Amino acid sequence: MESNIDQAVVEGFGDEWSRFDQSELSPEEELAMFNDHFCIFPWDVLPANSIGFDLGCGSGRWAKLLAPRVGELHCIDPSAAALEVAKKNLVGQQNCQFHLASVDTIPLNNESADFGYAIGVLHHIPDTQMGIKSCVAKLKQKSPFLLYLYYAFDNRPWWFRLIWKVSEMGRFILSRSPAPIRYFLSQVIALFIYLPLARFSVILEKIGIDVDSVPLSYYKDKSFYTMQTDALDRFGTKLEKRFTKNQILKMMESAGLEKIAFSDRAPYWCAVGYKK
């Protein structure tokens, strides 16, 4: 069976987390971004000393804040370079286990985990639906799974989607360039596009204008370091898929999840469901 993985994407993320190991993030920004993604996570349903997994752990930035709240956390990533960064960032967390594996080779028994999450990962693999199913298979019944997939701007106006389509042409070309070029141009984009739009959103917000529909307004309170990281992520990744809220709902239901709920705040779409 063909592996549900794109090796070029794996290598790209290994390079990204080696360059941006998240060590320059302030604790306040780190916590704010964690809360953005985990605001709907049902902490109250986890059993004592719960065991779960972080699929596509990358630098370990989510695991760093989640591990102290659970019994055991399995950090899984197909990139050896990313895992080394995660091990460094989680050196003080004795309850973390590290696994070099892909979504279709998760080294856990089926129905063994009390929770799981995949944040910003499964839109970068060939078969997202099968990736979700692979994760859900590892969960015990009634256990929660938190998922974040890039959205298809289904809650945005037409002109917003048009801007994205133009940027997508640039991403298609840039993501297939040699690594040094990808890195350099992504940082140019961070400096001359991300930063100005983010700071412009700050100005608009201060004079009472709603900036929710302003492109890249999500970064209005983020550091330039985060913009640099995400620009490389966005424009340096060869395989990227986007889904509407309804498509995500159907994939989660098809994978065996129920009681699915979506976060109503950025980033879109974060969703949580429970294994039937």
N, C-alpha and C positions, 0 to 999 in steps of 0.2 A: 504494500500500500504506500502510495506517495505521501511523504511527510507534509504536514500542514504548516509549512514554514517557508519563508523566502530568505535565503542565505544572505543576499545583499542587504536586506533590511536589518538582519541580525548584526551584521558587521557594521552597518551604519550607526545603530544604537550603541554598540560597543564603543565606537569612536566618540559618540556624543557624550556618553556618561564618563568617559575618560577625560574629556575636555571640561565638562561641566558636572563635577561630582557633587554639586549642591552645597559644598562647604562654605560658600560665600553668602548663602541665604541667612537672613536674620531669623531668630526663633519666632518672631512675631509673624513674618511673612510665611514661614514654613507652616505654622499652625493655621494661618488664614487659608492657605491653599488646601491644606488637609481638610479643614472644615467645609470648604467649598464642595469637595468631592464626597465627603463622608457624612454630610448633614442629614441624610436619610438612612444611614446605617442603623439597624435596630440593636443597639448595644444591650438593651434590656432582655433580649431573648437568648443571649449567649449563656451557656451553662458555665459553672465555675470551672476554671482551668481548661477553657475551650481550646480546641485544636483547629487550626485553619490554614489557608494557603494564600499567598500573594503571587498570582500568575503574571509573569512578566515584571518582576520586581525592580528591574533596572538598577538605579543607584541606591535603592532601599529607602527612598525619601518617605514613602507612605508607611513602610514597615517600621521605620524609626519611631513614629508616633503611635502606631497601633500595637506593636509588640508588648509594651508595658501593660496593656489592658487585657491581654489574653494569656492562656497557659503555654501554648506552643504555636509558633508561626513558621510555616514552610515557605521559604523564599525561592521561587523557581524562575529561571531565566535561561534561554538558549545561548546567551552570550557569555563566554568565560570572562571577557574584559569587564562586562557589567557586573558580574557576580563578585569580582575582586573589589570593585568600588563599593558594592553593597556590604561586603564583609567589613570593609574599613569603616563605613558609616554606622554599622551595627555592632561594632566591636564590644560595646558594653551590654548588649542584649544577649543574655545567656540562653534564652528560650527560642532562638532563631536557628533553623536548620537550612542549609543552602544546597540547592540541587541544580545541576547543569542539565536542563531538559526543556523540551518544547511542550506546547499545549497538548499534543497528542501522545506524549510520553510522560505525563504527570506521575511522579513516583510515589503515589499514595494509593491505598486500596480503595476500591469503590465503596461508597457510603461510609466513609471513615471520618470525614471532616465536619466540624460544627459550623463552619462558615468558609467563605472564599470570596475573593474579589479579583477583578481584572480591570485596572484603570488605565485607559489610553493604550490598549494593547491589541485587542482582537480585531480592530479595523486595519491592522497592519499584517494580517495573515491571509493566505489565499482563500480559505473557507471559514468565514466568520461564524456561520451557523454551526458548523461542526465543532469549532472551537468552544462555543458556549456549551454545547452538549458534552464535550469532554470535561469541562469544568463541573457541570452539574452532576455528572456521574460520580464524582468524588464526594459529594455532599450526602450527609444523612438526611432522612426525611424531615421536612419542615425546617431545614436549615437555610439561612439566608445567603444569597449571592449578590454582590454589588458589582455593577457593570457600568463602565463609562465608554461610550463609543462616540466618535465625532459625528456631529449632527449635519443634516443636509440643508440647514438653514430654512427648515420648513416653518419656522415661526418668525421669519424675516420677510421684509418687502422684496419685490422683484429686483429693484436696483441693487440691493445688498447681495443677492444671489449673482447678479451680473458682475459685480466687482470680484466676487469669489472666482467666477469662471475665468476672468482675465488673469487673476493671480495663479490659477491652476495651470495655465499654459506655462507660466514661468517656473512653477514647481516641477512640472513634467520634465522640462529641459535641465534645470539645475540639479534635480535629484539623480540624474544620470551622468553627471559630470564627475571627474576625478575628485577624491575626497578633499584635497587642499582647496580646490576651487569651490566646492560645495560649502566648505567651512567659511572661507573668506567672503563669498557673496552673501551668505546667510547673515553674517555679521554686519555687512553693509545695509542689508534690509532691516535688521534690528535697529540700526542707528538712524537711518533716514526715512523709515516708514513706521515701524512699531513705536519708537520713542516719540516722534512728533504727534502722532495720532493719540497716543496715550496721554501725553501732557495737554494736548488740545481738549481732550475730554475732561480733564481736571478743571480747565478754565471754564468750559461750558457749564459744568456742574456747579461751579461756584456762583455763577450768575443765574442759577435756577433752571437750567435747561436739562431735560431728560436725555442722557447720553446712551441709553441702552441700545439704540440702533446705530450708533456711531461705530464703524469698524475698528476693532482692536481696543474698544473702550474697556474691555475686561482688564487691561493692563494699566488702567489709570492709577491704581494704588500699588502696582508691582514694581520691583526693582529692575534696573536695566539688565542685571544678571539673568533674571527670569526671562526677559525679552530675548536676550541672546540665546538662551537655552531653547526656547520655544521656536525661535526663527530657524534654528538648525533642525529642530524636530520637524517643523512644518515643511520647509523647503528642501531638506536634505534626505527625506525618506521616499524611497522609490515607490513603495506600495502603500496607498492610502485610499480607504473607502469611507463613504459617508452614508448615514442612514436617517430616515425620518423617524419620528417618535413611534408611528404606527408600525414601521418595519421592525424596529427594535422590540416592541411589544410582541409581535408575532414570532420573532425568533426566540425570545425568552420563553414564550408559551410552548413553542414546538420543542424546546429543549427540556421541558418538564418542570417549568417554574409556574407558580401561581401567585395571587395576591400581589401583583406587580405594581409598584408605585414609582413615579418619576419626581425628581427634584424640579422645582419651579424656578430655580435660579441658575445663573451661569456657574460653571461651563455646562453646556447642553451636549448630549443627554446623559445624565446620571440616573440609573434606575436600580431598584432592588426587588428581588423576587425570592420566593421560598420554594424549595423542592417539594413537589407533591408527595 
